[in-house]
Amino acid sequence: MAAAVGPTSYEEDLWDLQVAMSEAPTMQDLPASPDLEDSYFECDERLIEDDYMSAADVSMETTEAVCKEVEEVHETDEAQRLSEGSEPEVEEEKPAQELRSTERKREYKRKFDKWAREHAKIITDEEIRLRKPLPTDEHLSLREVLRKGQSHTITDPREYQLELFERAKKQNIIAVLDTGSGKTLIAVLLLRHVLDQELEDRSSGKKPRIAFFLVDSVALVFQQYEVLNSNLDQPINCFCGDMNPDHWGKSTWQGHLKENMVIVCTAEILYQCLMRSFIRIDQINLLIFDEAHHAKKNHPYARIIKDCYIPGDDRSNRPKIFGMTASPVDVRSNFTQAAKDLEGMLHCQIATTADLALLRMSVSRPTESIATYSRLPHPYETNLYREMQARFGDLEILTKIFRYAKEATSQLGQWCADQVWSFAMAEQEALKFERRAEKNFSKSQDTKPVEMLDDEMNRLREAQKFVMNWDFTKPTENGNGLSSKVLTLRGYLNLIFERSTDARCIVFVDRRYTARLLHDLFSRIGTSHLRAGLLVGARNGEPGDLVLSVRQQILTLNKFRKGLVNCLVVLSQENIGHVRRSSLTFSSSPLPLQRRDLTFLNAI
């Protein structure tokens, strides 16, 4: 650097750099041309100092740091040229008297420009990072969405929860408590106890064991995982069918079992893992069954007990079992025998709190009421139904659609019945019919010419085109084309959401088509304050069924919790999990016992 600028005092060089910075504090103010007039830098010393202090506001320490950084950049460039084998640039030294002051200032300004460009880039990247909008739930991963959920650390259990926890420590039990009473908290307390004992066993040299929290639906895997993850200090993970665990080998499972002390998964995953000998029943220290009343017949809960738990030779190595449910049985006859069968299946004793008064004080119970509506007509054929029947009624693959479209005229009304065809014959759904026709043809035992398949495929395309060209009417505010049952439900919803409100509502239905139809209807003719959502599970149904991924279901539940969705249409068999209690709940049939703490609309 000394060779480039000539022999000058450090103080003079530093002052020249301060002058350049004071007159060009930003990149926009820096002169583009290096050919500067001498008069540009020669100005009154006091004015320079005043402008420098007010505009640039750069202290002497900052300027010295800049000079030092410029020197380091220069030395780095020289070192890089030497490493590449090129000769260092050596400028011809000129006598000090031949170096003009302007040349020195230009050299300093060139180096300052380089520093300013690099510094501006750093500032720009930082500003972009700070000003970048935060991603919405739709752009987050599923785990990040759950992390933002409403799970909280449980610190103050109630007396009845402690009572059942103490019983669960001593024996296998099925905790029976109302919905919303905190059954999962008891599971958390039991897990803490079992995991503490497990850590002691491992420190004494015993083989490691793991706890499994089993659920009946995919949506509950992630919800229960977030609850446990917020309340346990030990490593925990969750698995479901969407992660393709069927393709995992024994080494993969051994890695998961080694890294975690608790796994939340659907029962089918654990069953397959046990049957393929990826894990043994004696390697499990605790089995928790959520919604334990499902443990019957050929359910995965029952298969785990019958095929893996009972055959164990050493009963002392069997895992502890804890079940929880709002109702120990879901049948309407022989309640006592069903309860005994459940106890025998899970090798547990049904237990509830001894102080029911305390439980009632802790859990609010909404008032149940019955709404009536006019008698429904018998199913009939709409104009669209008759046209489809005449043209394509012989297509066996459309039989279920014909049947449901006719039934919908009675239960929901003419408009909903015609919309069934609109859903079923949409472009993507029609492709499902074609694939199913090809599958049926390939499985057929009879030898049929391929021309028959081609003819069926062509007719399905004709049916799809005919429905798409049909003139569908829009639902009207006066309710023409809707059944008295739907109109009664609509009247309740309009009463609730006629103005801005924090109320939430859940509508239970029995069929996937019904859920989609009601969601579409109320999105069209509901009040401006009604925001409808849909929850029908991730199972692939018939063509025309709306299939929701696990991610979409979780996002819908989060929107319901936040109030972005205030009317949720739910398929009855879908467990909606840990949703804050709604203000009002409707059902087209009496609710199961485990949901009787909710208001319902009963058909008469």
Secondary structure, DSSP 8 states (H G I E B T S, - for coil): -HHHH-S--HHHHHHHHHHHHHH--SGGGS-S-S---HHHH---HHHHHHHIIIII---HHHHHHHHHHHHHHHHHHHHHHHHTT----------GGGS-HHHHHHHHHHHHHHHHHHHHHHHHHHHHHHHS----GGGS-HHHHHHTSS--------HHHHHHHHHHHHS-EEEE--TTS-HHHHHHHHHHHHHHHHHHHHHTT----EEEEEESSHHHHHHHHHHHHHH-SS-EEEE-GGG-GGG--HHHHHHHHHH-SEEEEEHHHHHHHHHTTSS-GGGEEEEEEETGGG-STT-HHHHHIIIIITT-S-GGGS-EEEEEES-S---SS-HHHHHHHHHHHHT-EEE--S-HHHHHHHS-------------------HHHHHHHHHHTT-GGGHHHHHHHHHHHHHT-HHHHHHHHHHHTSHHHHHHHHHHHHHHHHH-SS---HHHHHHHHHHHHHHHHHHHTS------TT-TT--HHHHHHHHHHHHHSSS-----EEEEES-HHHHHHHHHHHHHHS-TT--EEEE--S---STT-----HHHHHHHHHHHHHTS--EEEEETTS---S----SEEEESS---GGGTTS------
